Amino acid sequence: MKLLPLWLVTALLHGYIAARTISGLQASAGGQWLLLGALALSALLIPPALFGLRRDPTARARQLMHGVRWAGLLFLGLFSSLLVLTLARDALLVVLWLVNGLVPGWLLLAPWRTVSAQAVLLLGLAVTLLGFWNARRTAVVRRVDVPIKGLPAAWHGFTVAQISDVHVGPTIGRGYLQRIVSRVNALQADLVAITGDLVDGRVSELAAQVAPLAGLSSRHGTFFVTGNHEYYSGAHAWIDELRRLGLTVLINQHVVLSSPSVPGQVSAQLVLAGVTDYSAGHFDAAHASDPAAALLGAPLDAVRLLLAHQPRSAVAAAEAGFDLQLSGHTHGGQFYPWNLLVRMQQPFTAGLHKLQDLWVYTSRGTGYWGPPKRFGAPSEITLLRLVLV
């Protein structure tokens, strides 16, 4: 969508919110103009916040655009809640109007209009402020045990620290990512997995912001698979950059890990495979996601783990014979009502689920996309532990 049509649509939706709420507030003229001005500023800033500048010729322009994007994305979070609440308010008022028509005089509609208009603004602001705090704090650690049938004793207790969907970009930078790295390192995991959507921007823009990833530490190293946002941001350049930082990027490939030698235990192998994003083939035919190809040449008797950005890779993963798939992409919905829409596209929204013999863990994400807002879907760093059944 080009910028001008998006401005028009945004202006119309903000106009709807203004028309339906301001008249019911019974606020002073000054208060009404203040609210109207805030909505107008929101409508003005949201489109360029979503698109950014196609060309940044000067440092001053980049700095200005950074401020515009921050403000616009904050407004986007508030606007989304106000729009949903305004629609809900109108639905409520229609019901009350029908009830009043059936039982005349039973309800006084004027007080309902005022109270509901105030509730839209107060709830919208409260949800946005709480959502901002949830989004900007460092993700908490979520510990999950995954029971694997027939897991060799040598792999019992093996831990994977998963981060996903950080979305380094307009409002997430080096400091935010460094805090994540420090928290992951404190877990002393056997392996670190990054399941895509790490960035929203080109290597030339964000290389310095992503540099803390070089400091990730674990017994077997850090492994990465692409998400859809890598392909929006120049996937090939990012693959090269992440490899330069010391990460292992798996493109429909696998590595074989050997269990530590323990007296009295039989040595065993674990296959860690990674596929490109489910939609990668639309961007580069050579990157078409293929869980079966990722296992070619792998030992048949090994435990099999798959890193796949989108949960909907699970059908092919189950057919290929994987034991566990780690995914992200959904953000757990991030905030209402997007959690309802995610379920229409993905088989799993968040948490641990079973598909045939395959366990699928879907992370709610470690950062956020778009507005700095999380409500009802907190971010997470996941520490998964393989356990004997």
ZILINZI-V186170 format. One record per run of one state. SS is the DSSP state (H for helix, E for strand, - for the rest). FROM is the first residue (numbers start at 0). TO is the last residue. Records with the same first field share a line. If there is no record, write none. Layout:
# ZILINZI-V186170
SS=FROM-TO, FROM-TO
This chain:
# ZILINZI-V186170
-=0-1, 25-27, 51-57, 102-107, 136-138, 148-151, 155-157, 163-166, 168-172, 186-189, 194-197, 199-201, 215-220, 224-226, 232-233, 244-246, 249-251, 258-267, 274-278, 282-283, 287-289, 294-301, 307-309, 320-322, 327-329, 333-336, 345-349, 355-356, 362-378, 388-388
H=2-24, 28-50, 58-101, 108-135, 152-154, 173-185, 202-214, 227-231, 234-243, 279-281, 284-286, 290-293, 310-319, 330-332, 337-344
E=139-147, 158-162, 167-167, 190-193, 198-198, 221-223, 247-248, 252-257, 268-273, 302-306, 323-326, 350-354, 357-361, 379-387
